[in-house]
Amino acid sequence: MQHHQWALTPPMGWNSWDCYGASVTEQEVRANGAYMAEHLLPYGWEYIVVDIQWYEPQAKSNIYNDHAVLVMDTYGRLQPAENRFPSARGGEGFRPLARYIHSLGLKFGIHILRGIPRQAVERNTPILGTPYTARDIADVNSTCPWNTDMYGIDTTKSGAQAYYNSIIDLYAQWEVDYLKVDDIARPYHKGEVECIRRAIDRCGRPIVLSLSPGPAPLSEAEHLIAHANLWRMTDDMWDNWSQVHDMFSRCEQWAPFVGPGHWPDADMLPLGYIGIRSHGGPRYTNLTRDEQQTLFALWCMFRSPLMFGGDLTMNDYWTLSLLTNQEILEICQCSLGSRQFSRDEHSAVWTAWGAGDTYYLAHFNLAETQQNIQTDLKNILEEEPYSQNPWIAKELFTQQSWTLSQEQICSTVPPHGVRLYRLMRKESPF
């Protein structure tokens, strides 16, 4: 499939939702891009994504204004609100902002809701390059349950594909690299997914396709793999332990469908300084440091896309050190065969292979009290770990390493915490 040339590794970037809700401004996007280019680009972070309602001049928070007046062109295509994105003036759209992000060595993404603006249907705008109009293709019974901007599109109608072509062509002109489409994965709108896929494939620009919200249906895994680069496994992830805990079973279910160009998505990392004009109010994440490490380790072991939610410019040293742990990021970008090796009510153990003679082992404590977790290495290594070519174990958060001399790795893990190990040959160059 053509689209599997893109996002061959899990995308890594920043999205504006967790800190700014629907109200992010161009200045804030530029500031986060500049921070990423300076501090995170060398570690593989590269996408800057403007989340929902960039076309809504009055957006203030994560609460939507019902039936807001949206900025739209004569063909029913939404445009950036110039009071929030001043470089869009004169019909420039997002191209100037995208070019700034590209000048930093980064890639630019936007969020849309599936369908056509209700405002376009009310005005019965023409569909570019066709004899059809918005009312010819809108399905007024197909609406988003939490936002009033759009009607769904009846993909059996003449003009439906042409409308999706017209908006994707516009995004290609804006030099968009990443498109997050919302209100499409739960429930699963197969026809509109296929229309968007076709529109991207013909637009002449490689655009990564992300589908939201979750949970996307496991029964549609093969269709998702064939049409999208990433898709959400959960509703919005916030900074509470119960949602992190819940992700273990979701990752176990979706692990067989992880692969080059198609990534089940555990959702954004609600880390750093979040809630500035969004859910819950301004705060540094409510997750403890142990919980943050668990979240980061699980996302990387599972090979989820990594989209950071906090305002990067407000990062403290701790948060930056998490995001720049190269050895853990390598698991996300380069490992194979990730799986949940074992699980009980107190703990979960995940394993994966790395390059050469390298293995990864994660001991997660799911309990409220300290746990001792042990793994028999003969079950994960292809030969005795303490044979004539010894293995080196390294814990990737503490950076402690030692030569293996016994059959088990035993961990003492704090509540909601993790011990994450890389095992490699002593003479391995990796």
C-alpha positions in Angstrom: 0.0 0.0 0.0 1.3 3.4 -1.0 0.6 5.0 2.4 2.8 2.5 4.2 5.9 4.3 2.9 5.0 7.0 5.5 5.4 6.6 9.2 7.5 3.5 8.9 8.4 4.1 12.6 5.9 5.4 15.2 5.5 9.2 14.7 6.9 11.4 17.5 5.8 14.9 18.1 3.7 17.5 19.9 0.0 18.2 19.8 -1.7 21.3 21.2 -4.8 19.7 22.7 -3.6 18.8 26.2 -2.4 22.3 27.0 -4.6 24.6 24.8 -7.8 22.7 24.0 -9.4 24.3 20.9 -7.8 27.7 21.4 -4.1 27.4 20.4 -2.6 30.4 18.7 0.1 30.7 16.0 2.5 32.2 18.6 2.1 29.2 20.8 2.6 26.8 17.9 5.8 28.6 16.8 7.2 28.6 20.4 6.7 24.9 20.8 8.2 24.3 17.4 11.3 26.3 18.2 11.7 24.3 21.5 11.3 21.0 19.7 13.9 21.9 17.1 16.4 23.0 19.7 15.9 20.3 22.4 14.1 17.3 20.9 14.7 17.0 17.1 18.0 15.2 17.7 16.1 12.5 19.5 13.6 11.9 16.7 10.7 14.2 17.7 9.5 16.0 14.6 5.8 16.6 14.3 4.1 19.9 15.4 0.3 19.3 15.3 -2.4 22.0 15.6 -5.4 20.3 17.1 -9.2 21.0 16.8 -11.0 24.1 15.7 -8.2 26.2 14.2 -11.0 27.7 12.1 -13.0 29.0 15.1 -12.2 32.6 15.9 -13.8 32.6 19.4 -12.4 29.3 20.7 -11.3 29.8 24.3 -10.7 26.4 25.9 -11.6 22.7 25.6 -15.3 23.6 25.8 -16.7 24.1 22.3 -19.0 27.0 21.3 -22.1 25.4 19.9 -22.9 26.4 16.3 -20.0 28.8 16.2 -19.4 30.9 13.0 -16.4 29.3 11.3 -13.9 30.7 8.8 -14.6 29.0 5.5 -13.9 29.7 1.8 -16.5 29.7 -1.0 -16.1 26.0 -1.6 -17.0 25.0 2.0 -13.4 24.4 3.0 -12.4 25.6 6.5 -9.6 28.2 6.9 -7.4 29.2 9.8 -8.9 32.0 12.0 -6.8 35.0 11.3 -7.1 36.5 14.8 -5.4 33.4 16.1 -3.2 32.6 13.0 -2.2 36.0 11.6 0.1 34.5 8.9 -3.0 33.0 7.2 -4.1 36.5 6.0 -4.7 37.0 2.3 -5.8 33.4 1.7 -2.5 32.0 2.6 -4.0 29.4 5.0 -1.5 27.3 7.0 1.3 27.5 4.3 3.3 30.3 6.1 3.1 28.5 9.4 4.0 25.1 7.8 7.0 26.7 6.1 8.2 28.1 9.4 7.9 24.7 11.0 9.7 23.1 8.0 12.5 25.7 8.3 13.2 24.3 11.8 13.7 20.8 10.3 10.3 19.7 11.6 7.0 18.5 10.1 3.6 20.1 10.4 0.2 18.6 11.1 -3.4 19.6 11.6 -6.6 18.2 13.0 -9.9 18.0 11.2 -13.3 16.5 12.0 -14.8 14.2 9.4 -17.5 15.5 7.1 -18.5 18.9 5.8 -19.2 22.1 7.8 -22.9 22.5 8.7 -22.4 26.1 7.8 -21.5 25.0 4.2 -24.7 23.0 4.0 -26.7 25.9 5.3 -25.1 28.1 2.6 -25.2 25.3 0.0 -21.7 26.0 -1.1 -20.4 24.5 -4.4 -17.9 21.6 -4.4 -14.8 22.7 -6.2 -14.6 21.5 -9.8 -18.0 19.8 -9.8 -21.7 20.6 -10.5 -22.5 19.4 -7.0 -23.1 21.3 -3.8 -22.8 20.7 0.0 -26.4 19.6 0.3 -25.9 17.0 -2.4 -23.4 15.1 -0.2 -24.2 15.9 3.5 -25.7 13.3 5.7 -27.5 15.5 8.2 -28.3 12.5 10.4 -24.6 11.8 10.8 -23.3 14.2 13.5 -20.5 14.3 16.0 -21.9 13.8 19.5 -19.6 16.3 21.2 -19.1 19.1 18.6 -21.6 20.9 16.3 -19.3 22.0 13.5 -19.9 19.3 10.9 -22.3 16.9 9.2 -21.0 13.6 8.0 -20.8 12.9 4.3 -22.8 10.2 2.5 -20.0 8.6 0.5 -22.4 7.0 -1.9 -23.4 10.4 -3.3 -21.8 12.0 -6.4 -19.5 14.8 -5.2 -18.5 13.1 -1.9 -15.1 12.0 -3.1 -14.6 15.3 -4.9 -15.2 17.2 -1.6 -12.6 15.2 0.3 -10.3 15.6 -2.7 -10.8 19.4 -2.5 -9.9 19.7 1.2 -6.9 17.3 1.0 -5.6 19.1 -2.1 -5.8 22.3 -0.1 -3.8 20.8 2.8 -1.2 19.6 0.3 -0.9 23.2 -0.9 -0.5 24.3 2.7 2.4 21.7 2.9 0.7 19.7 5.7 2.6 16.5 6.6 0.2 14.9 9.1 -3.6 14.8 9.3 -5.5 13.8 12.4 -9.1 13.0 11.5 -11.5 13.0 14.4 -15.0 11.6 15.0 -14.2 8.8 12.6 -12.7 5.8 14.5 -15.4 5.4 17.2 -17.9 4.6 15.7 -16.0 3.5 12.7 -17.0 5.4 9.5 -15.5 3.1 6.9 -16.8 5.0 3.9 -15.3 8.3 5.0 -12.0 6.6 6.0 -11.8 5.2 2.4 -12.6 8.6 0.8 -9.9 10.3 2.9 -7.3 7.6 2.0 -8.0 8.0 -1.7 -7.8 11.7 -1.5 -4.4 11.6 0.3 -3.1 9.0 -2.2 -3.9 11.2 -5.2 -2.9 14.6 -3.7 0.8 14.2 -4.6 2.1 14.8 -1.0 3.0 12.2 1.6 0.6 12.9 4.5 0.5 10.7 7.6 -3.1 9.7 8.4 -4.2 9.5 12.1 -7.7 8.4 13.1 -9.5 9.4 16.4 -11.1 9.1 18.9 -10.8 5.6 20.3 -11.3 2.9 21.0 -11.2 2.0 17.3 -12.9 -1.4 16.8 -10.5 -4.4 17.0 -12.8 -6.1 14.4 -11.7 -3.5 11.9 -7.9 -4.0 12.4 -7.2 -5.2 8.9 -9.2 -2.3 7.4 -7.3 0.2 9.6 -4.0 -1.3 8.6 -4.9 -0.9 4.9 -6.1 2.7 5.2 -4.5 4.5 8.1 -1.0 5.0 9.6 -2.2 5.3 13.2 -5.5 4.9 15.0 -6.6 5.5 18.6 -7.1 2.5 21.0 -8.7 4.7 23.7 -10.7 7.8 24.3 -8.7 10.9 25.4 -5.8 9.9 27.8 -5.4 12.2 30.8 -3.1 12.3 33.8 -4.6 9.7 36.1 -3.4 6.2 37.0 -6.6 4.4 36.2 -6.3 5.3 32.5 -2.6 4.3 32.4 -3.5 1.0 34.1 -6.3 0.4 31.6 -3.9 0.7 28.7 -2.1 -2.5 29.6 -5.0 -4.7 28.4 -5.6 -2.5 25.3 -1.9 -2.8 24.3 -2.1 -6.6 24.8 -5.1 -6.8 22.4 -3.5 -4.5 19.8 0.1 -5.8 19.9 -0.4 -8.2 17.0 -1.3 -5.3 14.7 1.8 -3.1 15.3 4.0 -2.8 12.2 5.8 -0.6 9.7 3.5 2.2 8.6 0.6 1.2 10.8 0.5 2.0 14.5 -2.2 1.4 17.1 -2.1 4.7 19.1 -2.3 4.7 22.9 -2.9 8.5 22.7 -1.0 11.5 23.8 1.5 11.7 26.7 -0.3 13.9 29.3 3.1 15.0 30.7 4.8 18.2 31.6 2.7 21.4 31.9 -0.8 20.7 30.7 -4.4 22.1 31.0 -3.4 25.8 30.4 -6.7 26.3 28.5 -7.8 22.7 28.5 -9.2 19.9 30.7 -8.6 20.3 34.4 -6.9 23.6 34.5 -3.2 24.6 34.5 -0.9 22.1 36.2 2.1 19.9 35.9 0.9 16.4 35.3 -0.8 14.7 38.2 1.0 11.4 37.4 3.8 10.6 39.9 7.3 10.2 38.5 6.9 6.4 38.8 3.6 6.6 36.9 5.2 8.8 34.2 8.0 6.3 33.7 5.5 3.5 33.5 3.4 5.3 30.9 6.5 6.2 28.9 8.0 2.7 29.1 4.7 1.0 28.1 4.1 3.4 25.1 7.7 2.7 24.0 7.6 -1.1 24.5 4.3 -1.3 22.7 5.6 1.0 20.0 2.8 3.5 20.2 3.1 6.9 18.5 4.5 9.4 20.9 2.6 12.8 20.9 3.6 15.0 23.8 0.7 17.0 25.4 2.4 19.6 27.6 3.6 23.1 26.6 7.2 22.2 25.7 8.4 25.7 26.7 7.4 24.9 30.3 9.3 21.6 30.5 11.2 21.0 33.7 14.5 19.0 33.7 12.7 15.8 34.7 10.2 15.9 31.8 13.0 16.7 29.3 15.1 13.9 30.6 12.2 11.5 30.0 11.7 12.7 26.4 15.4 12.5 25.6 16.2 9.1 26.9 17.6 7.8 23.6 17.9 4.2 24.8 14.2 4.0 25.6 13.2 5.9 22.5 15.1 3.3 20.4 12.7 0.6 21.8 9.8 2.6 20.4 11.5 3.2 17.0 13.5 0.0 16.4 12.3 -3.0 18.4 10.4 -6.0 17.2 8.1 -8.7 18.5 6.8 -6.7 21.5 4.3 -8.6 23.6 2.9 -8.9 27.1 4.9 -11.8 28.4 2.8 -12.2 31.6 0.3 -10.4 33.7 -1.5 -10.8 37.0 -3.4 -8.3 39.2 -0.1 -7.0 40.7 2.3 -6.8 37.7 2.8 -7.0 34.0 5.9 -8.1 32.1 6.6 -7.0 28.5 9.4 -8.2 26.2 10.8 -7.2 22.8 13.8 -7.8 20.6 16.3 -5.2 19.7 19.1 -5.0 17.0 21.6 -7.8 17.0 21.8 -9.8 20.3 19.6 -7.3 22.2 16.5 -8.0 24.2 14.2 -5.7 26.2 12.4 -6.6 29.4 10.0 -4.4 31.4 8.7 -5.2 34.9 5.6 -3.1 35.6 4.1 -2.8 39.1 0.4 -2.3 38.8 -0.2 -2.5 42.5 -0.5 0.1 45.3 2.4 -1.4 47.2 6.0 -2.3 46.4 6.4 -5.6 44.4 9.2 -8.0 43.7 9.0 -9.1 40.1 11.2 -11.8 38.6 11.6 -13.3 35.1 13.4 -16.5 34.2 15.7 -15.4 31.4 15.7 -18.8 29.7 12.1 -17.9 28.7 13.1 -14.8 26.8 16.7 -15.3 25.7 17.6 -17.9 23.0 20.3 -19.5 25.2 21.7 -19.5 28.7 22.3 -15.9 29.7 25.4 -16.8 31.8 27.2 -19.0 29.3 30.7 -18.4 27.9 29.5 -15.2 26.1 28.1 -13.2 29.1 25.2 -10.8 28.8 25.1 -7.3 30.2 21.9 -6.0 31.7 21.2 -2.3 32.0 18.3 -0.5 33.6 17.4 2.3 31.3 16.0 4.8 33.7 18.7 4.6 36.4 21.5 3.7 33.9 22.8 0.9 36.2 24.4 -2.0 34.4 25.9 -5.4 35.5 27.0 -8.7 34.0 24.3 -11.4 34.3 25.4 -14.3 36.4 22.1 -16.0 37.2 19.0 -17.3 35.6 16.6 -14.6 36.6 16.3 -10.8 36.6 14.6 -9.8 39.9 13.3 -6.3 40.4 12.0 -4.4 43.4 9.5 -2.0 41.9 7.7 0.8 43.6 3.9 1.2 43.4 2.8 2.0 39.8 6.5 2.0 38.8 8.6 0.1 36.2 12.1 -1.4 35.8 13.1 -1.4 32.1 16.1 -3.5 31.0 18.2 -3.8 27.9 20.0 -7.2 27.8 22.9 -7.5 25.3 26.0 -9.4 24.6 29.1 -8.2 26.3 30.9 -7.8 23.0 27.9 -6.4 21.2 28.7 -3.1 19.4 25.2 -1.8 20.0 
